[in-house]
Amino acid sequence: MNTLDSIRDRHLRAVIDLRHRLHRIPELGYEEHKTAAAIREHLDRLGISHIGGVDGAPTTTIAVIGDAAKPCIALRADMDALPIAEQTGLPYASEHPGRMHACGHDGHCAALVGAGAVLNEMAERLPVCVKLIWQPAEEAGGGAQRVIAAGVLDGRIGPPVKAIFALHGWPGLKVGCVATKRGPMLAATDNFTATFHGQGCHGAYPHMGRDPIVAAAQAVVALQQVISRDMDPTDGAVVTVGLFNAGVAVNIIPDAATFSGTARTLTEANRRRIRAAIERRCAGAAAGADCRLEFQWSEGYPAVNNDPAMADFVAEVARSTLGPDRFIPVAKPSMGGEDFSYYLERVPGCIFLIGVEAGDRNGYPVLHSDQYDFTDDALAVAIGMLVEVAARFPA
């Protein structure tokens, strides 16, 4: 009987080639048509039937392996790239100008195809049936919401899902290592825009107008006090202002000034608290300068909360298959975000991290860097973890 490792190794070269192909053709959210076509072609060659597209997300691909009468678990990979010009110099670098797989979704997609290849050969031995989900638009479009709305979890598309798992390549974690944690793993990703409406005038006579730039600048400074003055400093929270726009000339006070930023939190209570604190401090700065505030809050992804039992299960799979020293417990959450959170609001599951930094390297390009690459060496571990999670799931 073929072992899981031997089956995986037979498919590994093809999976590496697929990753390189996907890396060359990065596409933004809901535009992943070439990516979806490449994945579906590979599934066809493997003899794995699949569904191409769901309502609202035509680039989605879904396959079900195994006996649908058994409990069903899902494995999910995200497909989209980022609007970044690649600077890696790799032989398989992006051929789409201004687009790049700077978050490693090419690796995630290829690993899931590889896992599908292995699982398909051992389908009769699986304790579960496995639903494979290649999901679009994780980076900003909330593709998970559309896939869920189409019925991927509740039984309208394939059998209902009992649990769901995903992986993410992680710089700073060595190849061969896996990491995760119980509970909050990644943050909610809300954004805000504050516009201060004053009265423009000549820069030589500021007393004849109402300066929105000064009001907005004071608000930006005041927002730095939200963490520790409005929020418990031991709680995970971040407020960052990344855009500030005002004015057309050095000697003209404009009518309006606008800034935008992001707020990251780990609990729903703090999510509400930080919104109120940001708006209140902006309103105070506007009132002090006799300006009118226009405040907009854009709700992003919820926090990613791993189910404790599923996180423990993944940890045990990693320890038993890779070795006890190859599982690294995550000490604290990351303030980045992931739309995998929407799945976890509906079914138990876990997202875990796969090391992409080679053992002989000291440091690795960060996610969303123009130098980032998922790395081929991580694929065997990624495939192995996805397969073992399915093969060992306590049905």
C-alpha positions, 0 to 999 in steps of 0.5 A: 500500500502506498504511504501518504508521503510516497503518494505526495512525493509522486505529485510534488513536482507537478505541484511545484510546476503549478505554483510557478504557473500561478505565480506568473499570472497573479490576478486581483480579487474576483478577476482570478479567471486564469488562476481558476482555469489552471487549477481546474485543468490540473483537477481534470488531469487528476480525474477530480470532478469539480464545480466551477463558480458559484453565485457572486464568485465565478472564479470559485472552484469546489471539489468533493472527495470521498464518501458524501455519507460520511461527515464532511470537513473542508479545506480552503485556499485563497486565490487572489494576488495584490497590486504590487510590482514584483521585484524578486527576479525569480525565473517564474516572476509575475508576467502581469505588470503591477500584480504579484503573489505577495501573500503566497496565495499561489502556494496555498492554491497549489498545496490544496491541489496537491492535497486533493491529488493525495486524498483522491488516491486514498478516498476509500480510506478516509474517515470523512469526505473532504470538500476542497474550496479555492476561494477568490478575493481574500485580500479585500473583497471578502470572497468568503462571504460570497462563497458561504452565501452560495451554500458551500457550508450549509449543504446546498453545494455538496454535503454540509461542512462539520469543520474547516481548515486553512493554512498560510505561509509565514515568513519568520517560521522555518520550513518544516515547522507549523504554528497555530493557537487557540482562540484569537489568531488574527484581528478584525480589520475595520477602516475609517475616514474623517473629513474636517470641513472648515472655511478656506482663506489666505494663508497669511490671514488664518484668523479669517477662516477655520483651519481644517488641517490643524483640526485634522492634525490634532485628531491624528495625534489624539488617536495615538492615545486611544490605545492605553487611554480608551482601551486596556493597553494589555488588549490587542488593538491598533489604530493607524492613520495611513492617508492624509489629504488636504490643500492645493497650495502652501499659502491657502488654507483649504475648506476641508482636510481628510484622513483615513486609517485602520483599526484592529481589534481581537474582540467584538467588545473592543471593536465597538469600543475603538470605533466610539473612541476614534469618532469621539476624539475626531469630533472633539478636535473638530469642535475645538477648531469650529469645524464640522466633522464627517465620519465614516466607518467601514466594517472589515473582516471579523477577528479570526478565532480558532476553535480550541478543539480544532486548534489542539487537533492541528497541533497534535497532527503537526507534532505526530507527523513532523515531530514534537519540535516542529510544532511552534505554539503561537504566543500571541495573535497577529494584528493582520486580518483574514476573511477565513474568519467568516467560515469560523463564525459558522463552523468550528475550524482552525487556520495554521501557519506553514514556515517558508523561511529556509533553515540557512536563512536569517530573515525572510521578506515579509508578507505583502513585500515586493520580494516575497515568495511562498517557496517551493520547499514549503509545499511538501509540508503544506500538502502533508498537513492538509492531508493528515488533517483529513486522514486523522479527523476524529469523525 
